[in-house]
């Protein structure tokens, strides 16, 4: 019999049979999070275009579309391919790109889906416009304006108008509206400070729109926002499309934000890990290290229950996680399984091939993470 890697889990398995480390999705919470965001956007008559970079899974994107999303966002062109192949036909690339290979990918995608992209330089427009026109496709182009992130996007109305004028020179391009996103505001923990940052971004966006109106330029779409500011973005009267992504999972970083009553989002994404060494007093070692969890937003949080409330993940090596035992140090925990909430869901999901969806401690589904590693 040929050697074959066994599956991480099988549908119908008890949760304790899932091989570790593995990404788990609590389906009841996951579905509630999706529905809450869909309901919020529907109440405010705002289009919902979730960001697929958070999960990179076509199954999850389809669940979002089924709840009312108008399409998805991707951050990279290659990331969009699995979604296009799965039949998702409205994709916005919420990022800039440069180079012949990237332009060729954009044109290729535009032959199969309704594609829009971001720009913040006339050279980006010229290269894409020439290629799109030659190929006979039409690509929506949304200039990005800097509304507080200080990363990409033009910073004054005159530069914005230059971009729009550049778009109009190409038959293969269409001015689609504005991209206005303040990523840094998403993780401002105090609710009122986050609200203030979101309002400032909306005010800056309104200034750009006012300038365009004075020039006789109509802006069909104003898109942006994220999980942390979405409750303010939908109520601003400025955005008519929102791009939250992490709301489906709610990682430790988002969980540290102060939340009020508009949304009751909860953690649905966990990593199951097994304690594989108890050789040192006062600590245990689990099989979840840097190759299984991103720590750019802090260490994962061990979920609290009666057995694990005294455990704290304190260090990550390549294949090992060091967990400090704060209480009950005499207990031998070898072989125990722990559930952890990742600090940052996006790069963590990128490390895995599948999600294991469960309900009532039983595996219900296995979802491929088809866009993992696609960062071109």
N, C-alpha and C positions, 0 to 999 in steps of 0.2 A: 504494500500500500504506500503510495507516495506521501511524503511529508507535507502536511497542510496546517497552516495556522488556524487554531480553533477560533470560533467567533467570540467576541467579548461578552455576548449574552444571546439568549434566545427568547423570542416572544413567548410569554407564559411563565418564564422563570420567576422564582422568588427573587426579590431585590438582593438578598444576601448571596446569590449565586453569580452576580455580575463580577467579572474580572476587574481588578483594580490596577492602576488608577483608570477611572472612566468618568465621562461627563454624563450626569444624570439631569433629566428634566422632570420636575413635578408637573404633570400635565394639567392637573386641576388649577394650580396657580398660574401656570403658563397661559391657559385659555382665558382665565380671568383678566390677566394683564392685557392680553390682546383685545379683549372685548371692551375693557375700560377705555383704552386709547381710541378705539373705533367709535365708541359712544361719544367721547369728548369731541372728536373732530366733527362728528355728525351734528351734535348740538350746536356747534359754532359755524356749521356750513363751511368747513375748511377741508380741503383735500388732504388725505393722509398718504404720504409716500415714505414708508418706513425704510430705514437704512439697513441694507442687508450685510454691511460690513460687520455688524454686531454678531451675526449668527452664521453667515456663509452657507446656509442650507436652503435648497429649493423647497423642501417640505414645509419649512417655517414660513418662507415667503408666500407659498400658496395658502397657508392658513391665514396670513395677514390679508391677502387679496380676497379670500372668501369672507372676511369680516368687513370688507368695504374699502380697502386700500386701492388707490388708483394705479399704483405701480410701485417700483422700488427705486432706491438709490444704491449705487455701488461707488466705491472710492477709486477703484482701478479698473481699467478696461478689461484686462484678463479676467478679473473677478466677475464681470458681467456675463461671460460666455456660458457657464453652466446654467444660469437663470434663463438666458435666451434659448438655450437648447431645451430647457424644460417647458417652453411655451409662454414664458412671461414676456409680454410684448411691449411694455412701457418701462424704460430704464433711463434713469438720469445719472450721469457720471458727475458727482459733486466735487470735482477736483480738476486741476489743470494737468496737461500732459504735453510733452514736446518730443519730436523726433519722428522720422519716417515710419518706423515700425509701429509706433502708437497711432499715428494718423491712419495707417493701413488697417489697424484693428478697429478704429472708430468707423471707418467706411464699411468694413466687413459687417460689423454689428448693425449698422444702419440699413443694410439690405434685408435684415430679418426682423428688426424691432423698431418701434418708435423711440429714437435715441435723442437725448439732449446732453450737452456737456457744458463745462465751465471754462471761461477764459479770463485772463487779466492782462494780456499783452497782444498787440496787433499782429505780431509775428505768429502767434498761435492761430489766429483767425486766418491769416493768409495761407498758411500751409494746409489747414483743414479745408478751407473754402475751395482752394484749387483742386484738391483731391476729391472732395464731395461732388463738385460740379462735373468733373471729368467722369466720375462713376455714375452720375445720374441719380444720386440719392439726396435726401434732404435731412439735415441735422439741425436740431434746435440748439441754439447757443445762448447761454445765460452768463453774461458778465458777472463776475463776483465783485462785490463791494465789501471793503473792510468795515465792519461794524463793531470793532472792539477786540477781535482776536489778535490782530497785529501779525498775521502770518501771510496769507494770500489775499488778493483782492485790491482793486484800485482804491485810492483814498481821497479822491476829489471828483466832483461832477464832470469837469471838463474831460478828464481821462475816461470816464464812463462813456460820454458821448462819442469820443474817438473810437471806442470799441464798437459801439452800435453802428456808427458810420461804416466801420470796416466790415461788419457783418453784412450790411446792405449791398456791398459790392459783389457778393457771390450768390449765384443762383442756387447753389447747393446748401446754403445756410439760411436759417430763419432766426431772427431775434425772438427769443422765447420768454425773456423776463430777467429777473435778478436773482442771484444767489446771495443770501445775506445770513451768514452763520457766525455765531460767537461761541466757539467751543469752550473757551475758558470759563464762560458763565455757567456751564452745566454743573460744575462741581463746587460752586460757592455754597458752602453748607448752610449758613443762616438763610432762612426763607426770605426775609425782607431784603437782604443784600442781593440775593439772587434775583428777586423781583426787580430791584432797582437796575441791575445790570441788563436785564432783559428789556426794560423800558428804554434804557439809553440806546440799546441796539435798534429797537423799533423806531425811536426818534431819528437816529442817523439814517435808517432806511427810508423813513418818510421824507427826509430832506432830499435824498437822491430822487425819489419819485416826484416830488414837487418840481425839481429842476427839469426832469424829463417832460412833465406835463407842460411846462412853460415853453419847451421846445417842440411841442406837438407830438411827442412820442408816447404811445400807449404801451403800458407794461402789462402783459397778459398774466404772468405768473410772478409772484414774490414768494420764494421758497427758502426755507431755513429752519432754525429752531432745533431743539433736541430734547431728550428725555427730561433734563433738569429744568428747562425753561418753558416746556410746552404749554403748561397751564397759563402762562403769561402771554405766550406767542399767539395762541388762538384767540385771546381776548383783546389783542392789541388793535385790531382793525387794520393792520398793515399786511400781515402775512395772509395769503390765501392757500398756502400749502405748507405742511410741516414734515420734518424729516427725523422723528425720533427713531432710535434703534435699540438701545439697551433696555428699554422698558419691558421687553419680553422676558428678560432674565433678572434684571436688578442685581448688579454685583455689589461687593462690599463698599466700593467707593460711592455709588449712588445711594446705597443704604445709609451712608453716613450723613447724607443731606437731611435737612429739616423739611418735613412734608406736612402739609395741612390737609384739608378735607377734599380738595378737588379730585385727587387721585389716591387710591389705596393700593398702590403697586407693592408686590411682595417678591421675595427671592424665589425663583423657580429653578435656577441653575445651581447644581452642586457638583463637587468632585468627590467620588468615593475613593478612599485610600485605606490601605491595610498597614497596621503597625507590624514591622518586620524585624525590629530589634529592640530589646529592653536591657541591653548590657550595661547601661550607665544609670546610676541612681539619679532620680530627679528629672530624667528625660526619656523619651522614646523616639524611635526613628520610624517614619512611614515611607511608603514607596512613591510618594509624590514630591518631585523636585522641579527644577527649572524647566525640564522637558515636558512638564505636564501642567504648569501653572505660570502665568505672567505675574511678576511682582512689581511692575512699574508703578502701580497704585497701592502698594502695600502688600503685606503678607496675607494669605488666605485666612479666613476666620473659621475656626472650628465651631460648628453649630452646637449650641448648648442643649444637653439633655442631662438626665440624672447621672450618666456615667462619664460624660465628656465636658461638663461645665468647668472643670479645672484644668483643661488642656489648652495650651497656647502655642500655635505654630510660630516659631521664632527665626528660622533660617532655612534657606533653600539651597541645596547643592544640585549637581546635575540630575541625579537619580534619587536623592534622599531629601526628606523633609525632617527637620529637627523640631520636635514638639516638647515644650517644657511642661512638666507635670507640677501643678501648683498645689495639689492636694491628693490625698490617698496615694502616697508614693510607694507604699508597700505592695500595692496590687500589681500582679503580673498581667500586663495588657497585651502580651504577644498574641498576634493573630486577630486582635480587635479591629474593627473597621470604623473609620471616622468619616463624617461628612463635612466638607469644607466649602465655604463660599469664596469664590475667587475675588481678588481685589479688582480685576479689570476683565470683563467678560470677552471683549473683542479679541485681544491677542491670545487669550486662553483657548477660545474656541478654535483658533487657527492651528493649534497644536494637536488636534484630534481628528480622527477619521469619521467618527460617528457619535451621535447622541443616543442615549438610552432613555426613552420616555417611559415613565412608570406612573401607575395609579394604584393606590391602596397596596403599596409594597409588592406590586407585581409588574413585570416588564410588559408593556403594551405595544411598544414600537421601537424600531431602530431606524434612525434618520441619518443618512449620509451627509457629511459636511463637504459638499462637492467643490466649493470655492476655496478650501483651505490651501494656503501656500501660493495662491494666485495673486501676486503683488506687482505685476507689470502694468 
